[in-house]
Amino acid sequence: MGDVRLTANTASGNGGGVCALLRDENANCQSSMPFQLHAVSGGTMSLTDNAADSGGGALFANCISPGPAWTELASAPESAAAFSFSGNTAGYGNNVATMPVELGFDPFAPLNTTMRPGDQLKHRIRILDGFSQTVKRREGVLPYTVTVQTCVGNCQLPNVDILSTVIRTFESDGLIVVSPDNQPVTLTWPWDQSASSDSERVFVPSVEVSHFIGGALSGRVMPPLVRALNRSSCAPGTSYDITVQVCVACPVNRYVVNPDQHPCQTCPQGGICDDGSTVKPSVDNSVFVAVGAFMRITSCPQGYVLVRDDTEGVESLDQCVLCPEDSYSLETALYPDVLTVSNVEEATRSGLCIACPSGASCVDGNVEAEAGFFSYVVQERRAGALVSKVFPCPKDACTGGNRCAKGRTGPVCGQCASGYVLVGEQALPLSCFCPWCIDATCSSPFTRRMPGWWVSLKSACKGADNTSCVKRVAGDECQWCGDRVSNAAAWLTPIVVIVVLILWYGVSWHPYVAKLDDKEEKPDEQDESALKAKAKALATHVDRLAIRDNVKIILAFFQVSGTFVTVYNVPWPFLVDRTVRYTSGARFDLAVWPGTACLFTDFNYWDKLLFYTLVPIGGALMLGMPAALVMLTGGEKHEKYKPVMNRFWLTFMFW
């Protein structure tokens, strides 16, 4: 046979050029006409401009399973040696096609294998021929229907639990949309009541989706298209409805703990339920935890009382209630024992919150020290509750809210920050001290040259630089005292103190190292008797006048009164204020004298406490060394016992 040409042939069904209707539609296409047609002696079959309304514009056969060679003929007809195709058209398979073989999923809209109850079956299906081509018509739609069923188990078995059944028709593109917009198919998912308990709901693990065409196509009955679906839990913010067996979104202002097991619950008064999946605390740092099907409050921050009632049906009343006005709480409210009540009324009148202390303001359940006061949190021994104790600060030291004025730090702002020294009531920078003021234009009684520390005790102000100083005058204004300043004068105070201590220490040792003359060593009885009589008369006169005791009382009074201005935040009368300031030198507070303070700029409160505690003890030990040596080397029999002991009491007790 030579070359064969088939041109411009048409068919209202299949096979525009050649249509082979085999007796056995299940025959293998590899051994079937027309695919066995081939040219003899090098001849070819040319098929041009043939058309079919259904399948196979050039060649069609009602067979199945074409072999690899014929599959290549459909996918790459230009490579077929015995055939030549050009301009052929058809509903499917412009060149070659077979009869419909099976149902399949559209690769662009497949069926997911894992779905939630309530999800829609949005996949698409199609009919495939032996070449896996989508079966369709060139004009119109396929005259078939597909039944889609969801079942618990195999939908083909009798007495199976069928969940849903829909019948769909093909569209012009040869596809079936299982769940169109106007007829959505919602997947229901039953729960196994026999396997469930009161505390846990058990679901069937999988359902089956089955697709099948009733009757035969071209004399062939196609097997159903089946896919098993696994269950995914309901999404957060939804709850499984046992009536309709789907996941339903929680309404506004509701939440759900476990979407598969619990219904939606009313949002608690102390929470915010935005998305239905969680309860966000409306009060920062309060905590809700899941207890069964409910979110229950377990803690509230400081300044709040926890309200929670375990009576069934009132779970939505959980909340944190702010302490009443002018009261506070420093403890975290913890269910069930700490600051916990069962209703709001009890929270406002229970007295669980503490009355606001004097010197502080209580806002939003928290306590804050006012200006001039400093607060500390302490734990009461009896009740064990945390309370705020408020203490007055030195004048102008505390600015409120436990904040210290510039240059101050520490408890009640009573310490100086690094680089500052405490002078009177103020913490002043070291650059503030002027050793003495020379300019006579200062409007102050102290314009003449004098030690700078005395000016500083008059409340000096910070200078512009280290070579300038200012001094507070009437009206609390700062004026310049001059620029001619001798920084070396700052060392005057410690030098004078050191010299005095050396002389004092030398005086205490003098009786021990001095030589006794013969009269002192061996006084005759007459001289000794006269000396004792004079001493006794002098002592009697001194005791009668009470000079020593009065001096001690006066000195002690001014030592105590000298602390009033700095310790007590009181508006003292002018004369009292000036008197106390002028006599404050009786305190002998070496640590705050500018000269000493400049040597020890890093002194803090504890350093000063240690200084004040150890210096007197060390001084007593040093002054008592001569007396100790006398006692150890002879006691009262020592020849210098009396003068050494008398000098010890004189230097140690001042007289």
VOTOR-175032 format. One record per residue (C-alpha): residue number from 1; residue in three letters; y, x, z. Coordinates in steps of 0.1 Angstrom, whole numbers, plus 5000, padded with zeros to 4 digits. Example, Ala and Ser with C-alpha at 12.3 -4.5 7.8 and 13.67 -1.06 7.14 Angstrom:
BEGIN
- i aa Y X Z
- 1 ALA 4955 5123 5078
- 2 SER 4989 5137 5071
//
This chain:
BEGIN
- i aa Y X Z
- 1 MET 5000 5000 5000
- 2 GLY 5034 5013 4991
- 3 ASP 5068 5008 5007
- 4 VAL 5075 4972 5021
- 5 ARG 5110 4958 5025
- 6 LEU 5118 4926 5045
- 7 THR 5154 4917 5043
- 8 ALA 5176 4888 5056
- 9 ASN 5147 4867 5070
- 10 THR 5155 4842 5098
- 11 ALA 5135 4823 5125
- 12 SER 5145 4795 5148
- 13 GLY 5120 4809 5173
- 14 ASN 5105 4843 5174
- 15 GLY 5100 4871 5148
- 16 GLY 5127 4871 5122
- 17 GLY 5109 4896 5100
- 18 VAL 5072 4893 5111
- 19 CYS 5058 4870 5138
- 20 ALA 5022 4875 5148
- 21 LEU 5006 4847 5168
- 22 LEU 4974 4862 5181
- 23 ARG 4945 4841 5192
- 24 ASP 4943 4859 5225
- 25 GLU 4978 4861 5241
- 26 ASN 4965 4885 5267
- 27 ALA 4955 4910 5239
- 28 ASN 4967 4945 5240
- 29 CYS 4996 4950 5216
- 30 GLN 4984 4984 5207
- 31 SER 4956 4969 5186
- 32 SER 4975 4939 5174
- 33 MET 4994 4930 5143
- 34 PRO 5021 4935 5133
- 35 PHE 5023 4967 5153
- 36 GLN 4993 4981 5134
- 37 LEU 5011 4977 5101
- 38 HIS 5017 5011 5087
- 39 ALA 5023 5026 5053
- 40 VAL 4996 5041 5033
- 41 SER 5001 5073 5014
- 42 GLY 5033 5079 5031
- 43 GLY 5048 5044 5026
- 44 THR 5071 5028 5052
- 45 MET 5081 4992 5062
- 46 SER 5118 4986 5060
- 47 LEU 5132 4956 5080
- 48 THR 5169 4949 5074
- 49 ASP 5193 4921 5086
- 50 ASN 5165 4899 5099
- 51 ALA 5173 4874 5127
- 52 ALA 5155 4854 5153
- 53 ASP 5169 4828 5178
- 54 SER 5145 4839 5205
- 55 GLY 5126 4872 5205
- 56 GLY 5120 4900 5179
- 57 GLY 5146 4900 5152
- 58 ALA 5123 4923 5131
- 59 LEU 5088 4922 5147
- 60 PHE 5073 4899 5173
- 61 ALA 5038 4894 5187
- 62 ASN 5025 4872 5215
- 63 CYS 5007 4900 5232
- 64 ILE 5012 4919 5264
- 65 SER 5013 4955 5275
- 66 PRO 5024 4974 5244
- 67 GLY 5014 5010 5247
- 68 PRO 5036 5040 5251
- 69 ALA 5040 5044 5213
- 70 TRP 5052 5008 5208
- 71 THR 5074 5010 5239
- 72 GLU 5091 5039 5222
- 73 LEU 5094 5018 5191
- 74 ALA 5115 4993 5210
- 75 SER 5137 5018 5228
- 76 ALA 5142 5043 5199
- 77 PRO 5134 5026 5166
- 78 GLU 5151 5053 5146
- 79 SER 5124 5077 5156
- 80 ALA 5095 5055 5142
- 81 ALA 5081 5073 5112
- 82 ALA 5064 5042 5096
- 83 PHE 5092 5018 5102
- 84 SER 5129 5015 5093
- 85 PHE 5152 4990 5112
- 86 SER 5187 4981 5103
- 87 GLY 5210 4952 5113
- 88 ASN 5183 4930 5129
- 89 THR 5194 4905 5157
- 90 ALA 5177 4883 5182
- 91 GLY 5181 4866 5216
- 92 TYR 5162 4895 5230
- 93 GLY 5145 4925 5213
- 94 ASN 5167 4929 5182
- 95 ASN 5139 4949 5165
- 96 VAL 5107 4943 5184
- 97 ALA 5096 4919 5212
- 98 THR 5066 4903 5228
- 99 MET 5060 4871 5246
- 100 PRO 5073 4866 5282
- 101 VAL 5051 4885 5306
- 102 GLU 5065 4883 5342
- 103 LEU 5094 4875 5365
- 104 GLY 5115 4903 5378
- 105 PHE 5147 4910 5398
- 106 ASP 5180 4918 5382
- 107 PRO 5186 4955 5390
- 108 PHE 5223 4948 5394
- 109 ALA 5217 4921 5421
- 110 PRO 5184 4928 5438
- 111 LEU 5170 4911 5469
- 112 ASN 5175 4930 5502
- 113 THR 5144 4935 5522
- 114 THR 5162 4932 5556
- 115 MET 5184 4902 5563
- 116 ARG 5199 4882 5592
- 117 PRO 5194 4845 5599
- 118 GLY 5221 4827 5581
- 119 ASP 5225 4853 5552
- 120 GLN 5226 4839 5517
- 121 LEU 5200 4847 5491
- 122 LYS 5224 4862 5465
- 123 HIS 5199 4879 5443
- 124 ARG 5192 4872 5406
- 125 ILE 5160 4870 5387
- 126 ARG 5150 4871 5351
- 127 ILE 5119 4869 5327
- 128 LEU 5107 4901 5311
- 129 ASP 5087 4907 5280
- 130 GLY 5062 4934 5274
- 131 PHE 5090 4959 5267
- 132 SER 5108 4949 5300
- 133 GLN 5135 4932 5280
- 134 THR 5153 4902 5295
- 135 VAL 5140 4871 5278
- 136 LYS 5169 4849 5265
- 137 ARG 5180 4829 5235
- 138 ARG 5207 4839 5211
- 139 GLU 5223 4804 5215
- 140 GLY 5218 4781 5245
- 141 VAL 5197 4787 5276
- 142 LEU 5159 4790 5282
- 143 PRO 5143 4757 5287
- 144 TYR 5125 4766 5319
- 145 THR 5131 4762 5357
- 146 VAL 5122 4785 5386
- 147 THR 5113 4773 5420
- 148 VAL 5124 4795 5449
- 149 GLN 5108 4790 5483
- 150 THR 5111 4807 5517
- 151 CYS 5080 4804 5539
- 152 VAL 5065 4817 5571
- 153 GLY 5035 4834 5554
- 154 ASN 5022 4831 5519
- 155 CYS 5039 4802 5501
- 156 GLN 5009 4797 5478
- 157 LEU 4986 4788 5507
- 158 PRO 4982 4752 5519
- 159 ASN 4997 4741 5552
- 160 VAL 5022 4769 5551
- 161 ASP 5055 4765 5570
- 162 ILE 5080 4762 5542
- 163 LEU 5116 4769 5554
- 164 SER 5135 4760 5522
- 165 THR 5129 4751 5485
- 166 VAL 5153 4751 5456
- 167 ILE 5149 4748 5419
- 168 ARG 5172 4768 5396
- 169 THR 5177 4769 5358
- 170 PHE 5185 4799 5336
- 171 GLU 5220 4807 5324
- 172 SER 5229 4819 5289
- 173 ASP 5225 4855 5298
- 174 GLY 5188 4849 5307
- 175 LEU 5194 4852 5345
- 176 ILE 5190 4828 5374
- 177 VAL 5215 4830 5403
- 178 VAL 5194 4819 5433
- 179 SER 5225 4812 5455
- 180 PRO 5254 4801 5433
- 181 ASP 5288 4795 5450
- 182 ASN 5285 4758 5447
- 183 GLN 5249 4757 5459
- 184 PRO 5244 4785 5484
- 185 VAL 5209 4791 5498
- 186 THR 5211 4801 5535
- 187 LEU 5181 4819 5550
- 188 THR 5168 4803 5581
- 189 TRP 5146 4822 5605
- 190 PRO 5124 4804 5631
- 191 TRP 5115 4817 5665
- 192 ASP 5080 4817 5679
- 193 GLN 5081 4792 5708
- 194 SER 5046 4800 5718
- 195 ALA 5053 4837 5723
- 196 SER 5087 4832 5738
- 197 SER 5096 4829 5775
- 198 ASP 5126 4816 5795
- 199 SER 5141 4851 5796
- 200 GLU 5133 4863 5760
- 201 ARG 5132 4846 5727
- 202 VAL 5106 4860 5702
- 203 PHE 5111 4857 5665
- 204 VAL 5086 4857 5636
- 205 PRO 5088 4892 5623
- 206 SER 5091 4884 5586
- 207 VAL 5094 4856 5560
- 208 GLU 5084 4854 5524
- 209 VAL 5105 4845 5494
- 210 SER 5085 4833 5464
- 211 HIS 5097 4826 5428
- 212 PHE 5075 4809 5403
- 213 ILE 5077 4790 5370
- 214 GLY 5057 4758 5369
- 215 GLY 5034 4756 5339
- 216 ALA 5027 4781 5310
- 217 LEU 5052 4800 5288
- 218 SER 5039 4804 5253
- 219 GLY 5005 4795 5267
- 220 ARG 5007 4821 5295
- 221 VAL 5009 4813 5332
- 222 MET 5030 4840 5349
- 223 PRO 5022 4851 5385
- 224 PRO 5049 4843 5412
- 225 LEU 5075 4869 5421
- 226 VAL 5071 4875 5459
- 227 ARG 5092 4896 5483
- 228 ALA 5087 4899 5521
- 229 LEU 5119 4900 5542
- 230 ASN 5122 4916 5576
- 231 ARG 5145 4902 5602
- 232 SER 5177 4920 5614
- 233 SER 5194 4910 5646
- 234 CYS 5224 4886 5646
- 235 ALA 5257 4905 5641
- 236 PRO 5280 4911 5671
- 237 GLY 5302 4881 5677
- 238 THR 5275 4857 5665
- 239 SER 5248 4838 5683
- 240 TYR 5214 4825 5672
- 241 ASP 5215 4787 5671
- 242 ILE 5180 4774 5679
- 243 THR 5188 4741 5662
- 244 VAL 5197 4753 5627
- 245 GLN 5179 4787 5632
- 246 VAL 5208 4808 5618
- 247 CYS 5234 4831 5634
- 248 VAL 5266 4813 5640
- 249 ALA 5300 4830 5647
- 250 CYS 5314 4825 5682
- 251 PRO 5345 4803 5684
- 252 VAL 5379 4817 5693
- 253 ASN 5382 4829 5729
- 254 ARG 5344 4831 5734
- 255 TYR 5319 4860 5735
- 256 VAL 5282 4867 5734
- 257 VAL 5263 4894 5753
- 258 ASN 5230 4894 5732
- 259 PRO 5234 4876 5699
- 260 ASP 5197 4869 5695
- 261 GLN 5191 4857 5731
- 262 HIS 5223 4842 5745
- 263 PRO 5247 4815 5735
- 264 CYS 5285 4821 5732
- 265 GLN 5303 4820 5766
- 266 THR 5338 4811 5775
- 267 CYS 5360 4842 5779
- 268 PRO 5367 4851 5815
- 269 GLN 5403 4847 5828
- 270 GLY 5405 4884 5834
- 271 GLY 5394 4894 5799
- 272 ILE 5404 4892 5763
- 273 CYS 5378 4881 5736
- 274 ASP 5392 4891 5702
- 275 ASP 5361 4894 5681
- 276 GLY 5335 4875 5701
- 277 SER 5314 4906 5707
- 278 THR 5330 4922 5737
- 279 VAL 5352 4913 5767
- 280 LYS 5382 4936 5769
- 281 PRO 5398 4937 5804
- 282 SER 5433 4922 5805
- 283 VAL 5441 4945 5834
- 284 ASP 5439 4982 5826
- 285 ASN 5410 5001 5844
- 286 SER 5393 4969 5854
- 287 VAL 5356 4968 5845
- 288 PHE 5332 4941 5832
- 289 VAL 5295 4946 5829
- 290 ALA 5267 4924 5814
- 291 VAL 5248 4903 5840
- 292 GLY 5223 4882 5821
- 293 ALA 5241 4860 5795
- 294 PHE 5276 4867 5811
- 295 MET 5301 4895 5814
- 296 ARG 5310 4898 5851
- 297 ILE 5338 4917 5867
- 298 THR 5328 4945 5890
- 299 SER 5360 4965 5898
- 300 CYS 5398 4962 5897
- 301 PRO 5423 4990 5900
- 302 GLN 5446 4998 5929
- 303 GLY 5471 4970 5936
- 304 TYR 5447 4942 5927
- 305 VAL 5422 4919 5945
- 306 LEU 5389 4911 5927
- 307 VAL 5381 4874 5923
- 308 ARG 5344 4865 5915
- 309 ASP 5323 4836 5925
- 310 ASP 5285 4837 5920
- 311 THR 5282 4800 5919
- 312 GLU 5266 4789 5886
- 313 GLY 5290 4775 5861
- 314 VAL 5322 4793 5872
- 315 GLU 5315 4827 5856
- 316 SER 5346 4824 5835
- 317 LEU 5369 4825 5865
- 318 ASP 5363 4863 5871
- 319 GLN 5396 4882 5872
- 320 CYS 5419 4907 5889
- 321 VAL 5447 4892 5909
- 322 LEU 5478 4912 5916
- 323 CYS 5487 4918 5953
- 324 PRO 5514 4894 5965
- 325 GLU 5551 4904 5965
- 326 ASP 5560 4931 5990
- 327 SER 5524 4942 5995
- 328 TYR 5502 4968 5981
- 329 SER 5466 4982 5979
- 330 LEU 5456 5018 5974
- 331 GLU 5419 5011 5971
- 332 THR 5398 5002 5940
- 333 ALA 5385 4967 5945
- 334 LEU 5347 4968 5941
- 335 TYR 5323 4938 5940
- 336 PRO 5310 4926 5964
- 337 ASP 5324 4943 5995
- 338 VAL 5358 4959 5988
- 339 LEU 5388 4936 5983
- 340 THR 5367 4908 5968
- 341 VAL 5372 4871 5973
- 342 SER 5358 4840 5956
- 343 ASN 5389 4823 5943
- 344 VAL 5426 4830 5935
- 345 GLU 5440 4810 5964
- 346 GLU 5421 4832 5988
- 347 ALA 5433 4863 5971
- 348 THR 5469 4854 5976
- 349 ARG 5467 4845 6013
- 350 SER 5438 4865 6026
- 351 GLY 5459 4894 6038
- 352 LEU 5437 4919 6020
- 353 CYS 5468 4936 6007
- 354 ILE 5489 4956 6031
- 355 ALA 5526 4948 6039
- 356 CYS 5550 4971 6022
- 357 PRO 5562 4998 6047
- 358 SER 5599 5005 6055
- 359 GLY 5614 5031 6032
- 360 ALA 5593 5021 6002
- 361 SER 5592 4994 5975
- 362 CYS 5561 4976 5964
- 363 VAL 5560 4965 5928
- 364 ASP 5528 4953 5909
- 365 GLY 5507 4961 5940
- 366 ASN 5517 4997 5942
- 367 VAL 5538 5014 5968
- 368 GLU 5566 5038 5958
- 369 ALA 5588 5057 5982
- 370 GLU 5626 5051 5980
- 371 ALA 5652 5078 5978
- 372 GLY 5653 5097 6011
- 373 PHE 5617 5090 6019
- 374 PHE 5583 5105 6010
- 375 SER 5549 5087 6011
- 376 TYR 5514 5099 6019
- 377 VAL 5481 5082 6015
- 378 VAL 5460 5084 6047
- 379 GLN 5428 5067 6058
- 380 GLU 5429 5047 6090
- 381 ARG 5402 5057 6114
- 382 ARG 5393 5023 6126
- 383 ALA 5394 5001 6095
- 384 GLY 5387 5030 6071
- 385 ALA 5413 5015 6047
- 386 LEU 5437 5037 6027
- 387 VAL 5473 5031 6037
- 388 SER 5506 5046 6027
- 389 LYS 5526 5063 6054
- 390 VAL 5563 5068 6047
- 391 PHE 5584 5096 6063
- 392 PRO 5621 5103 6061
- 393 CYS 5631 5134 6041
- 394 PRO 5658 5160 6048
- 395 LYS 5692 5148 6036
- 396 ASP 5693 5145 5997
- 397 ALA 5659 5162 5994
- 398 CYS 5639 5132 5980
- 399 THR 5651 5113 5950
- 400 GLY 5625 5085 5952
- 401 GLY 5590 5080 5939
- 402 ASN 5579 5112 5958
- 403 ARG 5601 5133 5935
- 404 CYS 5621 5161 5950
- 405 ALA 5656 5172 5943
- 406 LYS 5662 5203 5923
- 407 GLY 5650 5235 5941
- 408 ARG 5628 5216 5966
- 409 THR 5591 5210 5968
- 410 GLY 5562 5204 5992
- 411 PRO 5557 5178 6020
- 412 VAL 5588 5156 6024
- 413 CYS 5604 5180 5999
- 414 GLY 5609 5203 6028
- 415 GLN 5601 5235 6010
- 416 CYS 5620 5256 5985
- 417 ALA 5607 5261 5950
- 418 SER 5602 5296 5937
- 419 GLY 5635 5314 5934
- 420 TYR 5653 5292 5959
- 421 VAL 5661 5296 5996
- 422 LEU 5669 5269 6022
- 423 VAL 5704 5270 6035
- 424 GLY 5714 5242 6059
- 425 GLU 5703 5211 6039
- 426 GLN 5702 5226 6004
- 427 ALA 5677 5246 5985
- 428 LEU 5700 5270 5966
- 429 PRO 5693 5296 5939
- 430 LEU 5696 5332 5950
- 431 SER 5725 5336 5926
- 432 CYS 5745 5312 5947
- 433 PHE 5750 5335 5977
- 434 CYS 5783 5353 5978
- 435 PRO 5782 5381 6005
- 436 TRP 5819 5374 6011
- 437 CYS 5848 5356 5995
- 438 ILE 5880 5376 5990
- 439 ASP 5903 5353 5970
- 440 ALA 5928 5338 5994
- 441 THR 5933 5307 5973
- 442 CYS 5902 5290 5987
- 443 SER 5912 5259 6005
- 444 SER 5891 5265 6036
- 445 PRO 5894 5279 6071
- 446 PHE 5871 5307 6060
- 447 THR 5891 5324 6032
- 448 ARG 5893 5357 6050
- 449 ARG 5866 5383 6045
- 450 MET 5834 5374 6063
- 451 PRO 5796 5377 6059
- 452 GLY 5784 5356 6030
- 453 TRP 5756 5341 6050
- 454 TRP 5781 5323 6072
- 455 VAL 5798 5308 6041
- 456 SER 5763 5298 6029
- 457 LEU 5756 5279 6061
- 458 LYS 5787 5260 6052
- 459 SER 5767 5246 6022
- 460 ALA 5774 5270 5993
- 461 CYS 5771 5259 5957
- 462 LYS 5755 5276 5928
- 463 GLY 5778 5302 5911
- 464 ALA 5782 5306 5874
- 465 ASP 5765 5340 5875
- 466 ASN 5754 5367 5900
- 467 THR 5789 5380 5904
- 468 SER 5806 5347 5913
- 469 CYS 5803 5323 5942
- 470 VAL 5816 5289 5951
- 471 LYS 5819 5272 5984
- 472 ARG 5819 5235 5993
- 473 VAL 5852 5222 6006
- 474 ALA 5866 5188 6016
- 475 GLY 5856 5160 5993
- 476 ASP 5822 5176 5985
- 477 GLU 5837 5195 5956
- 478 CYS 5829 5230 5946
- 479 GLN 5857 5255 5941
- 480 TRP 5857 5292 5931
- 481 CYS 5859 5317 5959
- 482 GLY 5864 5347 5937
- 483 ASP 5846 5371 5914
- 484 ARG 5848 5403 5935
- 485 VAL 5815 5402 5953
- 486 SER 5795 5430 5969
- 487 ASN 5758 5422 5965
- 488 ALA 5750 5450 5989
- 489 ALA 5764 5428 6017
- 490 ALA 5733 5405 6014
- 491 TRP 5714 5433 6031
- 492 LEU 5737 5433 6061
- 493 THR 5718 5407 6081
- 494 PRO 5684 5423 6079
- 495 ILE 5698 5457 6086
- 496 VAL 5716 5445 6117
- 497 VAL 5685 5427 6129
- 498 ILE 5663 5457 6124
- 499 VAL 5687 5480 6143
- 500 VAL 5689 5455 6172
- 501 LEU 5651 5452 6173
- 502 ILE 5647 5490 6174
- 503 LEU 5673 5493 6202
- 504 TRP 5656 5465 6221
- 505 TYR 5622 5481 6217
- 506 GLY 5637 5514 6229
- 507 VAL 5651 5498 6260
- 508 SER 5617 5484 6269
- 509 TRP 5602 5519 6268
- 510 HIS 5630 5537 6286
- 511 PRO 5617 5532 6322
- 512 TYR 5583 5545 6311
- 513 VAL 5596 5577 6296
- 514 ALA 5626 5584 6319
- 515 LYS 5623 5609 6347
- 516 LEU 5627 5597 6383
- 517 ASP 5650 5618 6405
- 518 ASP 5641 5626 6441
- 519 LYS 5661 5598 6456
- 520 GLU 5644 5572 6433
- 521 GLU 5610 5587 6440
- 522 LYS 5614 5591 6478
- 523 PRO 5642 5569 6491
- 524 ASP 5647 5570 6528
- 525 GLU 5640 5539 6547
- 526 GLN 5677 5533 6555
- 527 ASP 5688 5534 6519
- 528 GLU 5659 5512 6509
- 529 SER 5667 5486 6535
- 530 ALA 5704 5484 6525
- 531 LEU 5694 5481 6488
- 532 LYS 5670 5453 6495
- 533 ALA 5697 5434 6515
- 534 LYS 5723 5437 6487
- 535 ALA 5697 5426 6461
- 536 LYS 5687 5396 6482
- 537 ALA 5723 5386 6487
- 538 LEU 5731 5389 6450
- 539 ALA 5700 5368 6441
- 540 THR 5710 5341 6466
- 541 HIS 5744 5339 6451
- 542 VAL 5731 5337 6415
- 543 ASP 5706 5311 6424
- 544 ARG 5733 5291 6441
- 545 LEU 5755 5291 6410
- 546 ALA 5724 5284 6387
- 547 ILE 5740 5306 6361
- 548 ARG 5707 5317 6345
- 549 ASP 5693 5282 6344
- 550 ASN 5725 5267 6330
- 551 VAL 5726 5293 6303
- 552 LYS 5690 5286 6293
- 553 ILE 5697 5249 6292
- 554 ILE 5728 5252 6271
- 555 LEU 5711 5276 6247
- 556 ALA 5680 5253 6244
- 557 PHE 5703 5223 6238
- 558 PHE 5720 5240 6208
- 559 GLN 5687 5253 6195
- 560 VAL 5675 5217 6193
- 561 SER 5707 5201 6182
- 562 GLY 5710 5226 6154
- 563 THR 5681 5209 6137
- 564 PHE 5695 5174 6137
- 565 VAL 5716 5177 6105
- 566 THR 5687 5190 6084
- 567 VAL 5659 5169 6100
- 568 TYR 5674 5135 6105
- 569 ASN 5689 5117 6075
- 570 VAL 5717 5102 6095
- 571 PRO 5754 5100 6085
- 572 TRP 5767 5119 6115
- 573 PRO 5803 5116 6127
- 574 PHE 5825 5144 6114
- 575 LEU 5831 5162 6147
- 576 VAL 5794 5160 6156
- 577 ASP 5784 5173 6122
- 578 ARG 5808 5202 6125
- 579 THR 5798 5210 6160
- 580 VAL 5761 5211 6152
- 581 ARG 5767 5232 6122
- 582 TYR 5789 5258 6140
- 583 THR 5764 5261 6169
- 584 SER 5733 5263 6146
- 585 GLY 5733 5300 6150
- 586 ALA 5717 5295 6184
- 587 ARG 5685 5287 6166
- 588 PHE 5681 5324 6156
- 589 ASP 5663 5311 6124
- 590 LEU 5658 5345 6107
- 591 ALA 5637 5332 6079
- 592 VAL 5665 5311 6064
- 593 TRP 5693 5336 6068
- 594 PRO 5703 5346 6033
- 595 GLY 5698 5382 6039
- 596 THR 5662 5376 6052
- 597 ALA 5656 5349 6026
- 598 CYS 5665 5373 5998
- 599 LEU 5639 5397 6010
- 600 PHE 5612 5370 6011
- 601 THR 5620 5346 5982
- 602 ASP 5584 5333 5979
- 603 PHE 5582 5321 6015
- 604 ASN 5568 5286 6016
- 605 TYR 5562 5262 6044
- 606 TRP 5529 5277 6056
- 607 ASP 5543 5312 6053
- 608 LYS 5572 5303 6076
- 609 LEU 5549 5285 6100
- 610 LEU 5528 5317 6102
- 611 PHE 5559 5338 6106
- 612 TYR 5573 5317 6134
- 613 THR 5538 5317 6152
- 614 LEU 5530 5354 6149
- 615 VAL 5563 5371 6153
- 616 PRO 5568 5360 6190
- 617 ILE 5533 5370 6198
- 618 GLY 5537 5404 6181
- 619 GLY 5570 5409 6198
- 620 ALA 5555 5401 6232
- 621 LEU 5527 5426 6226
- 622 MET 5551 5453 6215
- 623 LEU 5574 5448 6245
- 624 GLY 5545 5446 6269
- 625 MET 5529 5480 6258
- 626 PRO 5547 5500 6285
- 627 ALA 5536 5475 6312
- 628 ALA 5501 5475 6298
- 629 LEU 5498 5513 6300
- 630 VAL 5511 5512 6336
- 631 MET 5485 5486 6346
- 632 LEU 5457 5505 6329
- 633 THR 5466 5539 6343
- 634 GLY 5472 5531 6380
- 635 GLY 5484 5495 6385
- 636 GLU 5507 5490 6414
- 637 LYS 5501 5525 6426
- 638 HIS 5517 5540 6395
- 639 GLU 5550 5556 6404
- 640 LYS 5568 5538 6375
- 641 TYR 5552 5504 6381
- 642 LYS 5582 5486 6395
- 643 PRO 5609 5498 6370
- 644 VAL 5585 5493 6340
- 645 MET 5576 5458 6351
- 646 ASN 5612 5448 6358
- 647 ARG 5623 5460 6324
- 648 PHE 5593 5442 6307
- 649 TRP 5604 5409 6323
- 650 LEU 5640 5416 6314
- 651 THR 5633 5423 6277
- 652 PHE 5607 5397 6273
- 653 MET 5625 5368 6291
- 654 PHE 5660 5381 6282
- 655 TRP 5669 5382 6320
//
